[in-house]
């Protein structure tokens, strides 16, 4: 393939990528505005539920349901990991491999092969960079 055709491919690629980023940024700005509007409405509905001590309010347009949402966070991973091991409580963790940590782990154990249950997918990828200023 000639350099001119490759140059055209790169130019088109960068143009499309820039347009996608522009559209994504515009969407994210509008989405954050809409989320803020929803948060404000939810706060007003929570106030209404609290004022009449109700867990739900039926309206002509729909039903407001007040519920308690719990989120757990960890401030001390070392202690929590030890707790998980001590209590054989692996179900408290999500099933996801840390790609960076696993890659580092395997770099020192290549001769051992992959651990049981693990497979790998390798594929080539293309990265396109804008020309640098000279």
Residue pairs with C-beta under 8 A, 6 or more apart in sequence:
10 128
13 128
14 128
14 130
17 128
45 57
45 64
45 66
46 66
48 57
48 64
49 55
49 56
49 57
49 64
49 66
50 66
54 66
55 65
55 66
55 67
56 63
56 64
56 65
56 66
57 63
57 64
74 80
83 89
84 90
84 92
84 93
97 118
106 114
114 120
